[in-house]
Amino acid sequence: MFPLEGIRVLDLTTLSGYCGMELADYGAEVIKVESPGVGDPLRTLAPLKNGASAHHAFRDRGKKSITLNLWHPEGKEIFKKLVQTADAILENFPPHTMEKLGLGYEELSAIKPSLVYGRISTYGSTGEEIEVPQYDLIAQAKSGVMHFTGFPENPPTRIGFSISERYAASFLSSAVCLAIYHAKDTGEGQLAETTLCGSAIAVSEDKVITYGASHEDPMRTGNAHPLINPYDILKCSNGYVAMGISSDAQWAKFCDAFERPEWKEDENYCSNLVRGYHYFGDLRVKLEEMFAGYTMQEIAEICDKALIPGTMCSTTREALEQPQLKVRNMIVSVNDASVGGLEMPGKPVKFAGEEEDPLCAAPQVGEQNALIYAALGIDVEVLERLEKEGII
């Protein structure tokens, strides 16, 4: 299903690409605008396969690529012509970069009033800290994410992937779709912006509202939930399992499945409230003593059979072998011209009754130069000159 078919997006983002990827996945024509020559530095970001970046193969899948020097006066004029053909542009440059080039939202919206201008920034376009550099690590630290991640006796811990960058891109792709819908209805475009720190705060919902309700700073609780138990990572004979018992009904199922019916009636364990009080007193120890007689695989099988939320803590390799991910087409193989065959995550949103078409590979640098510039009326001779002068 391609609900965004007919939408054109100019993607200027560097070392990112997620937002444009999501829009391309669902049918938008996403044109990656890159620097002449080497293109986006994302193309050299490790890990490499066959000398090319696997991240580029993933984040730029389904896009087209042109090269254009936005710092050259003639390049700027060509870009303005492109803008007239586009529904949206995306960028993640340092603050005021596009404005200094004369290509900011105000200038571009004067050319095309219905243009949607999507921006991912470090800390926004207003305020005293907009010039302060910020990457995902800094966003996790500033937003409090690292403070409540990890164990209380250990230092603050980074979540193991670029959570702020990924969420900022997904939030922006949603915002761009909403703004395009509005523009189609009213003819009015707008600037939509997400930030790394703001996105990290947004997905820290329960911690933020906990502080709002109690004015107590949430602390690190390791893998355990501060109020609901057993909602934790527990050791077994050959590794660790995740248990997500969040109700008394699930607790009863758990006790029956692991042949501990007396725990259902025990006054220290019988309800969610008292289990929370006694979990670190002795219940957690008893659970790990019991699990010492089981493997991760055995516990996962028992939990699945009893419809209990519990499973093994998988490695990436083990996770990719899960049958349900394959049923949902969440692990797909794309044959990239540079990388070769590469397994990558599929589209996370599925539409009922629709079969997914195979994903298209990421483009080579400037692969669609001739096609897209010809549509702007630039003939072959001019194109050759522009390339020779480093403008494209």
C-alpha positions as CSV (number, residue, x, y, z in Angstrom):
1,M,0.0,0.0,0.0
2,F,1.4,3.4,-1.0
3,P,-0.8,6.1,0.6
4,L,1.8,8.8,-0.1
5,E,2.1,8.1,-3.8
6,G,2.2,11.4,-5.7
7,I,4.0,13.3,-2.8
8,R,7.4,14.6,-3.5
9,V,9.9,15.2,-0.7
10,L,13.4,16.8,-0.9
11,D,15.5,15.1,1.7
12,L,18.5,17.3,2.7
13,T,19.3,15.5,6.0
14,T,22.8,14.2,6.6
15,L,23.9,11.3,8.7
16,S,20.3,10.5,9.4
17,G,17.7,9.7,6.7
18,Y,15.1,7.9,8.9
19,C,12.3,10.4,8.3
20,G,12.7,10.3,4.5
21,M,12.9,6.5,4.7
22,E,9.6,6.3,6.4
23,L,7.9,8.5,3.9
24,A,9.5,6.6,1.0
25,D,8.4,3.3,2.5
26,Y,4.8,4.4,2.1
27,G,5.0,5.7,-1.4
28,A,6.4,9.2,-1.3
29,E,9.0,10.2,-4.0
30,V,11.9,11.1,-1.7
31,I,14.8,12.8,-3.5
32,K,18.0,12.8,-1.5
33,V,19.9,16.0,-2.2
34,E,23.6,15.4,-1.6
35,S,26.9,17.2,-2.0
36,P,28.6,16.6,-5.4
37,G,31.3,14.0,-5.3
38,V,31.1,11.8,-2.2
39,G,27.5,12.6,-1.2
40,D,26.1,12.3,2.3
41,P,28.7,11.2,5.0
42,L,26.1,8.5,5.9
43,R,27.5,6.5,2.9
44,T,30.7,5.9,4.8
45,L,29.3,5.2,8.3
46,A,30.3,1.9,9.8
47,P,29.5,-1.0,9.7
48,L,30.6,-1.5,6.2
49,K,29.9,-4.4,3.9
50,N,31.8,-4.6,0.6
51,G,33.2,-1.2,1.4
52,A,29.8,0.5,1.7
53,S,27.7,1.6,4.6
54,A,24.9,-0.7,5.8
55,H,23.3,2.2,7.5
56,H,23.0,4.1,4.2
57,A,21.5,1.0,2.6
58,F,18.8,0.9,5.3
59,R,18.1,4.6,5.9
60,D,18.1,5.6,2.2
61,R,16.2,2.7,0.8
62,G,13.5,3.6,-1.7
63,K,14.9,7.1,-2.3
64,K,16.3,8.8,-5.4
65,S,19.5,10.7,-5.3
66,I,20.7,13.9,-6.9
67,T,23.8,16.0,-6.2
68,L,23.7,19.8,-5.8
69,N,25.9,22.4,-4.3
70,L,23.6,24.6,-2.3
71,W,26.4,27.0,-1.5
72,H,26.8,28.0,-5.2
73,P,24.6,30.7,-6.5
74,E,23.5,28.7,-9.5
75,G,22.9,25.7,-7.3
76,K,20.6,27.7,-5.1
77,E,18.6,28.7,-8.1
78,I,18.3,25.1,-9.3
79,F,17.2,24.2,-5.8
80,K,14.5,26.8,-5.8
81,K,13.1,25.3,-9.1
82,L,13.1,21.9,-7.4
83,V,11.2,23.4,-4.4
84,Q,8.4,24.5,-6.8
85,T,7.9,20.8,-7.7
86,A,7.9,19.5,-4.1
87,D,5.4,19.1,-1.3
88,A,7.9,19.0,1.5
89,I,11.6,19.4,2.3
90,L,13.5,17.8,5.2
91,E,16.7,19.1,6.8
92,N,18.8,18.6,10.0
93,F,21.5,21.2,9.5
94,P,22.9,23.3,12.4
95,P,20.6,26.2,13.3
96,H,20.3,29.0,10.7
97,T,22.3,27.1,8.1
98,M,19.5,27.3,5.5
99,E,18.6,30.8,6.5
100,K,22.2,31.9,5.9
101,L,22.0,30.3,2.4
102,G,18.8,32.3,1.7
103,L,16.9,29.0,1.6
104,G,15.1,29.1,4.9
105,Y,11.4,28.5,5.4
106,E,10.4,32.1,4.8
107,E,12.3,32.3,1.5
108,L,11.1,29.0,0.3
109,S,7.5,29.4,1.3
110,A,7.4,32.7,-0.7
111,I,8.3,30.5,-3.7
112,K,5.7,27.9,-2.9
113,P,3.2,28.8,-0.1
114,S,2.0,25.2,0.3
115,L,5.5,23.9,1.1
116,V,5.9,21.9,4.2
117,Y,9.3,22.4,5.8
118,G,10.4,19.6,8.1
119,R,13.3,20.2,10.4
120,I,15.1,18.0,13.0
121,S,17.2,20.1,15.3
122,T,19.2,19.6,18.5
123,Y,17.2,21.8,20.8
124,G,14.9,23.8,18.5
125,S,15.1,27.1,16.7
126,T,14.4,29.4,19.6
127,G,16.0,30.0,23.0
128,E,19.5,30.6,24.2
129,E,20.8,27.0,23.8
130,I,20.1,26.4,20.1
131,E,23.8,26.7,19.2
132,V,24.9,24.1,21.7
133,P,25.9,20.8,20.0
134,Q,23.8,17.8,20.8
135,Y,23.9,14.2,19.7
136,D,21.8,11.3,20.9
137,L,24.1,10.7,23.8
138,I,23.8,14.3,25.0
139,A,20.0,14.2,24.4
140,Q,19.7,11.1,26.6
141,A,21.7,12.8,29.3
142,K,19.9,16.2,29.2
143,S,16.4,14.6,29.0
144,G,17.0,12.5,32.2
145,V,16.8,9.2,30.2
146,M,20.3,8.1,31.4
147,H,19.5,9.1,35.0
148,F,16.7,6.5,35.3
149,T,18.3,3.8,33.1
150,G,20.5,1.3,34.8
151,F,21.0,0.0,38.3
152,P,21.0,2.2,41.4
153,E,24.5,1.2,42.4
154,N,25.9,1.9,39.0
155,P,26.4,5.1,36.9
156,P,23.7,6.5,34.6
157,T,23.3,4.3,31.5
158,R,22.8,5.0,27.8
159,I,19.9,3.2,26.1
160,G,21.6,0.9,23.6
161,F,20.5,2.6,20.4
162,S,19.9,6.2,19.2
163,I,16.5,6.5,20.7
164,S,16.2,10.3,20.5
165,E,17.3,10.5,16.8
166,R,15.0,7.7,15.8
167,Y,11.9,9.0,17.6
168,A,12.6,12.6,16.4
169,A,12.6,11.3,12.8
170,S,9.4,9.3,13.3
171,F,7.6,12.2,15.0
172,L,8.7,14.4,12.1
173,S,7.4,12.0,9.5
174,S,4.0,12.0,11.2
175,A,4.1,15.8,11.4
176,V,5.0,16.2,7.7
177,C,2.1,14.0,6.7
178,L,-0.3,16.0,8.9
179,A,1.1,19.3,7.5
180,I,0.8,18.0,3.9
181,Y,-2.8,17.0,4.5
182,H,-3.5,20.5,5.9
183,A,-1.7,22.1,2.9
184,K,-3.7,20.0,0.4
185,D,-6.9,21.2,2.1
186,T,-6.0,24.9,2.6
187,G,-3.0,25.7,0.3
188,E,-1.0,26.7,3.4
189,G,2.3,25.1,4.2
190,Q,4.1,25.3,7.5
191,L,7.3,24.6,9.3
192,A,7.3,21.5,11.4
193,E,10.2,20.8,13.8
194,T,11.2,18.1,16.2
195,T,14.2,18.0,18.5
196,L,16.3,15.2,19.9
197,C,15.9,16.2,23.6
198,G,12.2,17.0,23.2
199,S,11.6,13.6,21.6
200,A,13.5,11.8,24.4
201,I,11.3,13.7,26.9
202,A,8.1,12.7,25.0
203,V,8.9,9.0,25.2
204,S,9.9,9.3,28.9
205,E,6.2,9.8,29.6
206,D,5.8,7.7,32.8
207,K,8.9,9.3,34.4
208,V,7.8,12.8,33.6
209,I,4.2,12.3,34.8
210,T,5.5,10.5,37.9
211,Y,7.5,13.5,38.8
212,G,4.6,15.8,37.9
213,A,2.4,13.8,40.3
214,S,4.8,13.3,43.2
215,H,7.6,15.9,42.6
216,E,10.0,13.1,43.4
217,D,12.8,12.4,41.0
218,P,12.5,8.8,39.6
219,M,15.6,6.8,40.3
220,R,17.3,3.9,38.6
221,T,15.6,0.6,39.5
222,G,17.6,-1.7,37.3
223,N,15.5,-4.1,35.3
224,A,12.7,-4.2,37.8
225,H,9.6,-2.0,37.8
226,P,9.3,0.2,40.8
227,L,5.7,-0.7,41.5
228,I,4.7,-3.9,39.6
229,N,6.4,-7.2,40.2
230,P,7.6,-9.6,39.0
231,Y,8.3,-7.2,36.1
232,D,12.0,-7.9,35.8
233,I,14.9,-9.7,34.3
234,L,15.7,-12.9,36.2
235,K,18.5,-15.4,36.0
236,C,17.9,-19.0,35.0
237,S,20.2,-22.0,34.3
238,N,21.6,-20.8,30.9
239,G,20.9,-17.1,30.8
240,Y,18.2,-14.6,31.6
241,V,14.5,-14.3,31.1
242,A,12.1,-11.3,31.1
243,M,9.0,-11.6,33.1
244,G,6.2,-9.1,32.7
245,I,3.6,-10.1,35.3
246,S,1.4,-7.0,35.6
247,S,-1.8,-8.2,37.1
248,D,-3.1,-10.7,39.7
249,A,-4.7,-12.8,37.0
250,Q,-1.4,-13.2,35.3
251,W,0.3,-14.0,38.6
252,A,-2.2,-16.8,39.2
253,K,-1.5,-18.3,35.8
254,F,2.2,-18.0,36.5
255,C,1.9,-19.9,39.8
256,D,-0.1,-22.7,38.2
257,A,2.2,-22.9,35.1
258,F,5.3,-23.3,37.4
259,E,3.6,-25.5,39.9
260,R,3.7,-23.0,42.8
261,P,-0.1,-22.8,43.6
262,E,0.7,-21.9,47.3
263,W,2.1,-18.5,46.1
264,K,-1.4,-17.5,44.9
265,E,-2.7,-17.7,48.5
266,D,0.4,-16.4,50.3
267,E,-0.5,-13.1,52.1
268,N,2.9,-11.7,51.0
269,Y,2.4,-12.5,47.3
270,C,-1.3,-12.8,46.6
271,S,-1.9,-9.3,45.3
272,N,0.0,-6.8,43.1
273,L,0.3,-4.4,46.0
274,V,1.9,-6.8,48.5
275,R,4.1,-8.4,45.9
276,G,5.6,-5.0,45.3
277,Y,6.5,-4.7,49.0
278,H,7.9,-8.2,49.3
279,Y,9.5,-8.7,45.9
280,F,13.0,-7.5,46.9
281,G,12.6,-9.0,50.3
282,D,12.4,-12.6,49.3
283,L,10.2,-13.3,46.3
284,R,12.9,-12.4,43.8
285,V,15.3,-14.8,45.4
286,K,12.7,-17.6,45.3
287,L,12.0,-16.9,41.7
288,E,15.6,-17.2,40.7
289,E,16.1,-20.3,42.8
290,M,13.1,-21.9,40.9
291,F,14.3,-20.7,37.5
292,A,17.8,-22.3,38.2
293,G,16.1,-25.6,37.3
294,Y,15.0,-24.3,33.9
295,T,16.6,-23.1,30.7
296,M,15.6,-19.8,29.0
297,Q,14.0,-21.8,26.2
298,E,11.9,-23.9,28.6
299,I,10.7,-20.9,30.5
300,A,9.7,-19.2,27.3
301,E,7.8,-22.3,26.1
302,I,5.9,-22.6,29.4
303,C,5.0,-18.9,29.4
304,D,3.8,-19.0,25.8
305,K,1.7,-22.1,26.4
306,A,0.1,-20.5,29.5
307,L,-0.3,-17.1,27.8
308,I,2.0,-15.4,30.3
309,P,4.2,-12.4,29.3
310,G,7.6,-14.0,29.8
311,T,10.4,-14.9,27.4
312,M,14.1,-15.4,27.0
313,C,16.4,-12.4,26.6
314,S,17.5,-12.9,23.0
315,T,20.6,-11.9,21.2
316,T,20.1,-10.0,18.0
317,R,20.7,-13.2,16.1
318,E,18.1,-15.1,18.1
319,A,15.7,-12.2,17.8
320,L,15.9,-12.3,14.0
321,E,15.0,-16.0,14.0
322,Q,11.6,-15.4,15.7
323,P,8.9,-16.9,13.4
324,Q,6.4,-14.1,14.2
325,L,8.8,-11.4,12.9
326,K,8.9,-13.3,9.6
327,V,5.1,-13.7,9.5
328,R,4.9,-9.9,9.9
329,N,7.6,-9.4,7.2
330,M,9.6,-7.4,9.8
331,I,12.9,-8.9,8.6
332,V,13.5,-8.3,4.9
333,S,16.4,-8.7,2.6
334,V,17.3,-5.9,0.2
335,N,19.8,-6.3,-2.6
336,D,21.8,-3.1,-2.6
337,A,24.1,-2.2,-5.5
338,S,27.1,-1.4,-3.2
339,V,26.4,-3.5,-0.1
340,G,24.9,-6.5,-1.7
341,G,22.2,-8.6,0.0
342,L,21.4,-7.1,3.4
343,E,18.9,-8.1,6.1
344,M,17.2,-5.1,7.6
345,P,14.0,-4.2,9.5
346,G,10.8,-4.0,7.4
347,K,8.0,-1.5,7.6
348,P,6.7,-1.4,11.1
349,V,3.1,-0.4,10.1
350,K,1.0,-2.9,8.2
351,F,-2.3,-2.3,6.5
352,A,-4.9,-5.1,6.7
353,G,-5.6,-6.8,3.4
354,E,-2.6,-5.3,1.7
355,E,0.4,-7.3,0.5
356,E,3.7,-5.5,0.7
357,D,5.8,-5.0,-2.4
358,P,9.5,-5.6,-2.1
359,L,11.5,-2.7,-0.8
360,C,13.7,-0.7,-3.3
361,A,17.4,-0.4,-2.6
362,A,19.2,2.9,-1.7
363,P,20.4,5.0,-4.7
364,Q,24.0,5.6,-5.8
365,V,25.3,9.1,-5.4
366,G,23.5,11.3,-8.0
367,E,21.9,8.3,-9.7
368,Q,18.8,10.3,-10.7
369,N,20.6,13.5,-11.8
370,A,19.8,13.2,-15.5
371,L,16.2,12.2,-14.9
372,I,15.2,14.8,-12.3
373,Y,17.2,17.7,-13.9
374,A,15.8,17.0,-17.3
375,A,12.3,17.4,-15.9
376,L,13.4,20.9,-14.8
377,G,14.3,21.7,-18.4
378,I,18.1,21.4,-18.0
379,D,19.5,19.8,-21.2
380,V,22.4,17.5,-21.5
381,E,25.0,20.2,-22.4
382,V,24.1,22.4,-19.4
383,L,24.1,19.3,-17.2
384,E,27.6,18.4,-18.3
385,R,28.8,22.0,-17.6
386,L,27.2,22.0,-14.1
387,E,28.9,18.7,-13.3
388,K,32.2,20.0,-14.6
389,E,31.9,23.1,-12.4
390,G,31.0,21.1,-9.3
391,I,27.5,22.6,-9.1
392,I,25.9,19.1,-9.4
